[in-house]
Amino acid sequence: MASLIVTAIKTLLETKHLYQAETAFDLDAFIDANMAAAPMPEPPASDQHYRWYSAIQAARANLRRAACQPWLPIQSDEGREELERLREAGEVDVVGRLLFEFPFARLYCHRCHRREPYRPLLVSDALEGARPRPDPHAEPAMTDQIFLALYHCQGCRSAPEFFAVARNGMKVKLVGRHPIESVEVPTDVPREESDFLRSARIAFNTGNVLAALFYLRTLVEQFARRMTNTTGRMTGDVLMSKYSATLPDELRGRMPSFGEWYEKLSEALHEARDDEELYRAAEENILHHFELRRAARLV
């Protein structure tokens, strides 16, 4: 079970975003799979079979209890020694609990501007000591936990970054991080406007679709203003027509139209419509526009 927890946390940190979750394992399926490996004695009616059945039931109960109890994060040999000290002092109950280590992860570093290996420095359970000890005779119940983890980029080795991972049953969810997530953007997007796409992706990843649509429209508008040296008030359709006129005739017909997507994004914003499909289609076409600009060596 510990290896499944580690894999789930690694997947969560590397591929998920704020308030997204990852399932470590299906508890019933895991127990059934492990118990299926135990051979049944013959004949089924013998005392040996009864003892086998009792042992299987006890093993199932122990697996369920271990999975439902608070998982115990440790880091390195020093962490194990500290855990042993706390156990001897009666400050931490370790009987029957799953011990696991937070994994190394490849994360995007906003200082290195690329994904780098990150090493966990410190990990703790924020609720350790605050919850009552479970009754060993009661039916095991699912446990909620909040793991606080400090990670260090092995590329630049600058200030560590903080992650908060909540556990609910067999699921882990990313509920906090500092600094806020910095996402990669394609190099086809000009540096001057890249932060708008970055903000759009962060907003979309965290479920703020309307904000993501706004940032995407702002990306198009600010790029068009810069390309046409436009300042002051100007309606979107006029601005987009002015930008379109700067494109070579042979290229304009092959590129997704900024005017078309500016209008579609504006309609969604005026209607306060959280349209995830529109965001995906708009981002794809806007990025393709920038890709074609770069291929044509347009500055």
N, C-alpha and C positions, 0 to 999 in steps of 0.2 A: 504493500500500500504506500509506503514511504516514497518509492520511486515514482509512483503515479502522481502523488502530490507535488513532487519536485518538477515533473514534466509539465503539470498543469500551471504551476507558477511561472515557469520559464516561458511557456506559450503565452501566458497572460501578459508578462512584461514585454515580450518581444513583438507581439502581433496585435494586442488589444489596446483599447484606448480608455480614457476615464469613464467610469461607470459601466464598462463592459465586463463580462464574466466568462469564466472557463470552468467546465465540470471536470473534477479530478477523476472520478469514476462513479459508476452505478453500483451502489453498495450491494444490493441483492444479487445482481449479476456477478459481481466479484466474488461474493461468498459461494454462490452456486458453482462457479468455475473452479474454485479451490477445493471445494468438497467433492467434486466429481472425480478428482484424482485418487481419492481414497478407495481402495478395493473392498468390495463387500465379501465377507466370509461366507462359506457354504457349510452346511445347509442354512437357509435363511431362518429356520426356527430354532437354531441352537442358542445356547447361552452365550457363545462367542459372538453371535450376531447381535444379541441384546447389548453386550458390552460395547460392540462396535457402534451400534446406533447411539448409545448414550454418549460415547466419546465424540461422535460426529456432532451431536446436538450441543455439547459443551464447547466444541471448537467453533461452531457457528456463533454461539453466544459471545465467545471471547473476541472473535473478529468484529462482530457488530459493536461490542462495547469499546474496543480499541478505536474503531473508526469514528464513533460518536463522541468520545471524550475529546477534550481540548488537545489538539496536536501541539507538540512541543518543539519549537525551532531551536536549533543549536548551530553554532559556527565554530569549526576547527577543534583541535584538541583542547585549547584553552577553554572553549565553551563547554566542553564535556566536563572538564575539571571544575568549572564554576557551577555547573549543574549538580555535580556530585556534592559540592560544598553546600549548596542550597537544600539538596535533599536531606543531607545529614542534619542540617539545622532545622528541618521541618518546615521550610519556607515554600517548597515546591513538592507536590505529590507527583511522582513519576511512574507509579505502579500501573502497568497495563496501558501506558500512553505511547502513542506513535512519536518517535523522534525522527526529525528530518532536517536537512540543511537547505537553506535558500540557495538556488543555483547561480552560477555565473550566467550572464546574459549579454547578448549583443544588442546594444541600444544606440539610438541616434544621439550623438553628442553635439550640442549647438556650438561648442567651442572648436571642435575638430571638424565640424561640418560633414560628418560621415558616421556610419555605424562603427562602434568600437566595443571591445570586450569590457564589461563592467563586473567588478568584483564586489560581493557583499561584504561590508565591514562589520556592521552591527545589526542584529535582528532581535526583536522582542515581541512578546504578546502583550498588548496594552491592557488587556483585561486579566492578566495573570495575577492572582492574589485577590482579585475583586469579586470573583464568582465563588459560590459555595462549593465545597467538595461534593462530588456525586455520591449518591447512596449506592454502595456496591450491590445491594439486593433489589434495587428498583430497576424497572425496564429502562434501558439506555435511551436518552433523548438526544436529538441533534444539538450541537453546540455552535454558538456564534463566537467568533474571535475577530480581533483586529491586529494584524501583524504590522509592525513598523520596521522598515528596512532602510538602511543607509548603504548606498551603492557608490562605487568610485570608478570613474573612467580610467582605464589602463593606458589610454593613448596620451592624454594631456595631464592626467593625475592632478587636476585642479580640484575645486571644491566638490565634496561629495553631494550626491543627490538623494532625495528622500522619497520613499514610496509608502503608501498605506494600502494594505491588502486586507479586505474583509473576507472572512470565511462564514458561509451560511450552509450548514450541512456538508455536502460534498462539493460545493461550489466555492470558487474564490473570485472576488471582484476587486478591480482596481478602483479605490474610492478616493485616493488623494495622491498628489505628487508635488514636489517642489525642487527646482523651478517647474513651471507649467510645461507641458509637452511641446517640444519643438519638432516639427515634422519636415521631412525632405520634400523639396519641390524640384520639378524638372529644370535642367539648366537652360531649356528653351525659353523659359519665362524670364524677362529682363529683371535684373537685380533691383531696379527702382520700384517695381511693382510686386516683387516676389512675396513680400510680407502679407499682401492682401490674399494671395492664394494660400499661404500658410495659415492665416487666420480662418479662412473659409474651411479648410480641411479640419482644423481643430474644432471649429463650431459644429461641423457635420458629424465628426466622430463622436462628439459628446451629446448628440441629439438635438442641437440647436439649429434646425434646418433653415429657419427663416433668417437667422443671422448669417448662415453660410451663403444663402442666396444674395444677401446684401453685399457681403465681402466680394463675391464673385462678380457682381455687377460693378462694384467699385473698381475692381481690377481692370475691367474693360474700359470704364470711363476714364480712369486716370491715365491709362496707357494712351488712349485716343487723344486726350488733352495734351499729353507730352509730345506726341508725334505731330500734332497740328499747331503746337505753340498757342493753345487756347487758354485764356484766363477769363475770369468773370462768369456771368450767368449765360448759359446756352442750353436749349432743350436737347434731350438725348438724341432725338431723331436727326436734328440738324448736325450735332457733333459727330454722329456715326457716319452721316453722308460726307461730311468734311474729311473724316479719316479715310473712308473708302476711296475718295478721290486721290489719295496719296499712293495707292497701290497700283502696280503695273497692270495694264489691261489683261495681259495673258495670265496673270496670277490671280486676279480678283475673282474670276469665275470658278476657279478650282478651290478657293478657300472657304471654309465656313464663315458666314457673314456675322461680323460683330454686331451689326445693326439688328439682325434677326434675333440673336440671343440676348442682346440688351433689352429688346422689347419683351421677349418672353419672361426674362427675369423681373422686369418692371411690373408686368401684369401680376405675377405671383406675389410680389411685395405689396402692391396696392390692395390685393385681396387678402393679405396676411395668410397666404396659403403655404403650409409646410409640405412642399412637393419634393420628395426624395428623388424620384425618377427624373424630374426636371434638373435637379442639381447634378446628377450623374451625367446626363446628356449634355448639359451646358459645359461642365468642366471638360468633358472629352472633346467637344468641338472647339472650345476656346484654346485648349492645349494644342490641338491639331493646327489651328490657325498660327500659333506661335512657332510650331515645328516647321511649317511651310515657309514662314518668314525667315527663319534661320537657314533653311536649306537654300533659299533664294538669296541669302546674304544681304537681307535688308536690315539696316541698323535701326 
